[in-house]
Amino acid sequence: MKLQERVTLFQQRLQQVITQSGMNRSSFASSISVDRSTLSQLLSPENVRLPRADTVASIAENHQISIDWLLGLTQQGSLGANIVPEALQVDDYSTSILEKYLEWYREAIGYKIRYVPTTLPDLLKTEAVAEYEFNRYGSGKVDQSVRDNQLLLLQQRHPGSELETSLSLQSLRSFALGQGIWQGLKVQSRIEQLQRMIVLTDELYPGFRWFLYDGKETYSSSFTIFGPLRATLFLGHLYVVVNSIEHIRKLTVRFDDLIRMAIVHPHEIHKTLEGLIDECQ
């Protein structure tokens, strides 16, 4: 579904919620913690953007509506239905999660995606790095892993895509120097990966913004937040899908803390990567 089609469907469903609530627009706006002018703007035919994540979450929470239904991602969870989704889903990591991951990316167009990678941001990986990780972890077929990373890159190039990612500076430096899990990856492969990162971070900015925090000051496991829709946590060969609004909010606060603690900001990434290339040689 195109963004404008999703906006139109959201407006139709929001109007359904307002009508069902029996409230006038002023009262409804107050119930979701926005002013009436903001609500009117959301419903305006001239509007071309989806609302803020916290606004969608507030509508869903206060009027017991499924976020997925409200955003047109499903026909289930409509008014009068049992719309409370299972708060947590735990499953084995497999090729199926990669397909779901791409689908969740597409569904989140128009919202900010927040991403703490396990190793390096997937959409920036070279084929050599993807193959190295496959041989090490055996998480799927090499060609599929490469293809999925390319699809993520294409998705990020789509107008309206917004992705913030955060990683520790120490993790990135360990990669550059071939330390820890990266022992055995050839120097040239690491240099080519760093060079690719320079090219892509320049190309994709500001839709893609990469922050580095100090791993000596804080720690974070790998997780992804798809706007207000869902979040995923990766635990080795298991992954957890979080649907609870409150849990998504808490993970968002945690990610924003990592951004506030960043010691390298997006406009400094280029210089940092060049410095790491020099250390490799």
Buried (B, 14 or more C-beta within 10 A) or exposed (E): BEBEEBBBBBBEBBEBBBEEBEBEEEEBBEBBEBEBEBBEBBBEEEBEEBBBBBBBBBBBBBBBBBBBBBBBBBEEBBBEEEBEBEEEEEEEBEEEBBEBBBEBBBBBBBBBBBBBBBBBBBBBBBBBBBBBBBEEBEBBEBEBBBBBBBBBBEBBBEEBBBBBBBBBBBBBBBBBBBEEBBEEBEEEBBBBBBBBBBEBBEEBBEBBBBBBBEBEEEEBEBBBBBBBBBBBBBEEEEBBBBBBBEBBBEBBEBBEEBBEBBBBEBEBBBEBBEEBBEEBE
